[in-house]
């Protein structure tokens, strides 16, 4: 089993749709979680951190479920500009050092 | 504020040749990362430095890859000798303290091994 797993998609949705991605992780000691966005042939950029209490930033909502060991990303009212690959990131470790693992990414295409 | 700088942006070499990549992180960032991203996959961490010490190099193929971060600032990643399967984008990133902070990525070096 991979340490971090994502549905590769692609997800093809019309503008205005709501879409959700999940990311599962295998190490129950994982401590911090992020969603990054990567446009085609570009570098990844932070979309949002994922907090235990969940967090929202405009049309984007991220949640963490420690019991089931997954994080989720919800995008409401999809825009054409949301088309990208969404990468989940899981960190495991302690103050002595953290191990960073990226998922393989989920591709999203938003169509007009 | 200047971002993470990498060079070269593109490199084409033949197998068994050597290649080196350079990265200059954001000023003041303690942690520097080198990732390998093969087409269609997520970035794979090769090595992580905190200042000039190695935090994690468990996925670095040490028989052919080496990296250093002299003086805790910029860093070089070397491959010697290169294999066909090393064709990938090599991304450098930096963060202020450690990987619980936001990682800022450079534009990457696209390596093609023929």
HADDOCK unambig.tbl for C-alpha pairs under 7 A between the chains (distance, minus, plus):
assign (segid A and resid 32 and name CA) (segid B and resid 100 and name CA) 6.23 0.50 0.50
assign (segid A and resid 42 and name CA) (segid B and resid 107 and name CA) 6.63 0.50 0.50
assign (segid A and resid 43 and name CA) (segid B and resid 105 and name CA) 6.10 0.50 0.50
assign (segid A and resid 43 and name CA) (segid B and resid 106 and name CA) 6.66 0.50 0.50
assign (segid A and resid 43 and name CA) (segid B and resid 107 and name CA) 5.54 0.50 0.50
assign (segid A and resid 43 and name CA) (segid B and resid 108 and name CA) 6.91 0.50 0.50
assign (segid A and resid 44 and name CA) (segid B and resid 105 and name CA) 6.51 0.50 0.50
assign (segid A and resid 45 and name CA) (segid B and resid 104 and name CA) 6.85 0.50 0.50
assign (segid A and resid 46 and name CA) (segid B and resid 102 and name CA) 6.78 0.50 0.50
assign (segid A and resid 97 and name CA) (segid B and resid 55 and name CA) 6.03 0.50 0.50
assign (segid A and resid 98 and name CA) (segid B and resid 99 and name CA) 6.23 0.50 0.50
assign (segid A and resid 99 and name CA) (segid B and resid 56 and name CA) 6.95 0.50 0.50
assign (segid A and resid 100 and name CA) (segid B and resid 99 and name CA) 6.76 0.50 0.50
assign (segid A and resid 102 and name CA) (segid B and resid 42 and name CA) 5.88 0.50 0.50
assign (segid A and resid 102 and name CA) (segid B and resid 43 and name CA) 6.05 0.50 0.50
assign (segid A and resid 102 and name CA) (segid B and resid 44 and name CA) 6.76 0.50 0.50
assign (segid A and resid 103 and name CA) (segid B and resid 42 and name CA) 5.61 0.50 0.50
assign (segid A and resid 104 and name CA) (segid B and resid 41 and name CA) 4.78 0.50 0.50
assign (segid A and resid 104 and name CA) (segid B and resid 42 and name CA) 3.91 0.50 0.50
assign (segid A and resid 105 and name CA) (segid B and resid 42 and name CA) 5.89 0.50 0.50
